[in-house]
Amino acid sequence: MSGPSSDAASRENPWRSHAARIRSIVPESPGVQTYELEFEEVLVRDSYRFAAGQFNMLYLPGIGEAAISVSSNPADRSSLAHTVRAVGNVTDALARLGLGGQVFVRGPFGTPWPVTDVIDRNVVIVAGGLGLASQRAAILFLMAERACRSVTVLHGAKRPEGLLYGREYDAWRAAGVAVHTIVNEADASWSGPVGLVTDLLTDALRDPSATTILCCGPDPMMVGVAKAAIGRGVAADDVFLSLERNMACAVAHCGLCQFGPLFVCRDGPVLPYERIADLMRIPQM
Ligand SMILES: Cc1cc2nc3c(=O)[nH]c(=O)nc-3n(C[C@H](O)[C@H](O)[C@H](O)COP(=O)(O)OP(=O)(O)OC[C@H]3O[C@@H](n4cnc5c(N)ncnc54)[C@H](O)[C@@H]3O)c2cc1C
């Protein structure tokens, strides 16, 4: 690795990937694990930077590459984490690697959550399922840097075991973050609310004109959140969605992630709802 930072290097040569080893594996929910990676080269380790909301392409030779959000705090240089659901070729192979396994990292890519631009804002983070992975980077950054007025996390999952990062909620709450969870289907272990994550939104929007929404999850959920928030007085350009589309090159060449005039890998994944509201109306876009 050469150059002042990995962000700069990936702009210079976005095809270049860097070898890393799996330093720890934390089970999060069935089929989902958080992998802490460490670059093999000291220079890369020292210079790599990312912003909350960006993603890396994780490459396993002979298998393929997958876009995965960085889930650790961008201000904590000692940690580089990705939370991954095993659903296919790359992610299944990653799950089989184990501690010390070698992964190649290309990135970071994409647009970040606006976490450096919310100092006087109430930030409401709305997450459906695994969407919380890229938002965890934002939560940890906002907590550590005291970069906004307040942080509220609304996290929904199909079932209780699908809620992510439960072991961290006490620390988040101790740092002043309000954490509310909801599930679609309860079981005997669950005593919290049952319903959709949008059901939690009304209580979280006490001062809509001073609120910024960061939302990540399935498209219909994000559109529902955006419409509900805007209906209650949040400005459309204060609602940010993180889009997930199949992607391959990550540098706006291959066209796989084309979304109207946008490439999700370059112009997203984080986009203000105001910019994409019309595109989100088109099924399969
Ligand atoms: C910006 C961005 C950030 C992301 N962040 C994360 C993250 O933090 N964590 C995470 O786990 N995922 C994340 N993803 C999603 C991840 O990139 C995809 O799940 C990726 O496809 C996984 O790669 P894979 O090779 O393991 O799966 P693939 O082999 O590509 O399979 C993915 C899915 O497609 C199905 N599939 C594969 N091939 C076919 C086929 N021929 N016909 C029909 N169905 C098929 C599989 O059954 C599976 O359900 C992110 C995606 C984007 C765009």
The ligand as a MOL file (V3000), in Angstrom:
LIG
                    3D

  0  0  0     0  0            999 V3000
M  V30 BEGIN CTAB
M  V30 COUNTS 53 58 0 0 0
M  V30 BEGIN ATOM
M  V30 1 C -23.7070 -0.8890 0.0020 0
M  V30 2 C -23.9980 -2.2920 0.4930 0
M  V30 3 C -23.7150 -2.6140 1.7970 0
M  V30 4 C -23.9660 -3.9060 2.2560 0
M  V30 5 N -23.6660 -4.1980 3.5510 0
M  V30 6 C -23.8570 -5.4350 4.0000 0
M  V30 7 C -23.5110 -5.7640 5.3350 0
M  V30 8 O -23.0510 -4.9210 6.1170 0
M  V30 9 N -23.6930 -7.0460 5.7310 0
M  V30 10 C -24.2010 -8.0120 4.8870 0
M  V30 11 O -24.3280 -9.1560 5.3160 0
M  V30 12 N -24.5800 -7.7280 3.6270 0
M  V30 13 C -24.3960 -6.4630 3.1780 0
M  V30 14 N -24.7330 -6.1710 1.8730 0
M  V30 15 C -25.3470 -7.2050 1.0490 0
M  V30 16 C -24.3160 -8.1170 0.4010 0
M  V30 17 O -23.4720 -7.3670 -0.4790 0
M  V30 18 C -25.0490 -9.1980 -0.4210 0
M  V30 19 O -25.7990 -10.0160 0.4480 0
M  V30 20 C -24.1140 -10.0270 -1.2510 0
M  V30 21 O -24.8370 -10.5390 -2.3750 0
M  V30 22 C -23.5370 -11.2010 -0.5310 0
M  V30 23 O -22.6430 -11.8370 -1.4120 0
M  V30 24 P -22.5680 -13.4180 -1.5210 0
M  V30 25 O -21.5620 -13.7310 -2.5860 0
M  V30 26 O -22.3440 -14.0380 -0.1890 0
M  V30 27 O -24.0120 -13.8060 -1.9300 0
M  V30 28 P -24.5500 -14.1910 -3.3770 0
M  V30 29 O -23.9630 -15.4880 -3.7920 0
M  V30 30 O -24.3920 -13.0160 -4.2650 0
M  V30 31 O -26.0820 -14.4130 -2.9910 0
M  V30 32 C -26.8670 -13.3490 -2.4260 0
M  V30 33 C -28.3470 -13.7420 -2.4700 0
M  V30 34 O -28.7640 -13.8790 -3.7850 0
M  V30 35 C -29.2290 -15.2080 -3.9700 0
M  V30 36 N -28.7100 -15.6340 -5.2410 0
M  V30 37 C -27.4210 -15.7780 -5.5840 0
M  V30 38 N -27.3190 -16.1940 -6.8460 0
M  V30 39 C -28.5780 -16.3210 -7.3230 0
M  V30 40 C -29.1600 -16.6880 -8.5500 0
M  V30 41 N -28.3980 -17.0580 -9.5960 0
M  V30 42 N -30.5030 -16.6750 -8.6830 0
M  V30 43 C -31.2870 -16.3060 -7.6520 0
M  V30 44 N -30.8060 -15.9380 -6.4440 0
M  V30 45 C -29.4820 -15.9470 -6.2810 0
M  V30 46 C -28.6690 -16.0110 -2.8370 0
M  V30 47 O -29.4900 -17.1260 -2.5430 0
M  V30 48 C -28.6880 -15.0130 -1.7400 0
M  V30 49 O -29.9650 -14.8970 -1.1830 0
M  V30 50 C -24.5210 -4.8870 1.4040 0
M  V30 51 C -24.8120 -4.5520 0.0760 0
M  V30 52 C -24.5740 -3.2570 -0.3790 0
M  V30 53 C -24.8910 -2.9130 -1.7860 0
M  V30 END ATOM
M  V30 BEGIN BOND
M  V30 1 1 1 2
M  V30 2 1 2 3
M  V30 3 2 2 52
M  V30 4 2 3 4
M  V30 5 1 4 5
M  V30 6 1 4 50
M  V30 7 2 5 6
M  V30 8 1 6 7
M  V30 9 1 6 13
M  V30 10 2 7 8
M  V30 11 1 7 9
M  V30 12 1 9 10
M  V30 13 2 10 11
M  V30 14 1 10 12
M  V30 15 2 12 13
M  V30 16 1 13 14
M  V30 17 1 14 15
M  V30 18 1 14 50
M  V30 19 1 15 16
M  V30 20 1 16 17
M  V30 21 1 16 18
M  V30 22 1 18 19
M  V30 23 1 18 20
M  V30 24 1 20 21
M  V30 25 1 20 22
M  V30 26 1 22 23
M  V30 27 1 23 24
M  V30 28 2 24 25
M  V30 29 1 24 26
M  V30 30 1 24 27
M  V30 31 1 27 28
M  V30 32 2 28 29
M  V30 33 1 28 30
M  V30 34 1 28 31
M  V30 35 1 31 32
M  V30 36 1 32 33
M  V30 37 1 33 34
M  V30 38 1 33 48
M  V30 39 1 34 35
M  V30 40 1 35 36
M  V30 41 1 35 46
M  V30 42 1 36 37
M  V30 43 1 36 45
M  V30 44 2 37 38
M  V30 45 1 38 39
M  V30 46 1 39 40
M  V30 47 2 39 45
M  V30 48 1 40 41
M  V30 49 2 40 42
M  V30 50 1 42 43
M  V30 51 2 43 44
M  V30 52 1 44 45
M  V30 53 1 46 47
M  V30 54 1 46 48
M  V30 55 1 48 49
M  V30 56 2 50 51
M  V30 57 1 51 52
M  V30 58 1 52 53
M  V30 END BOND
M  V30 END CTAB
M  END
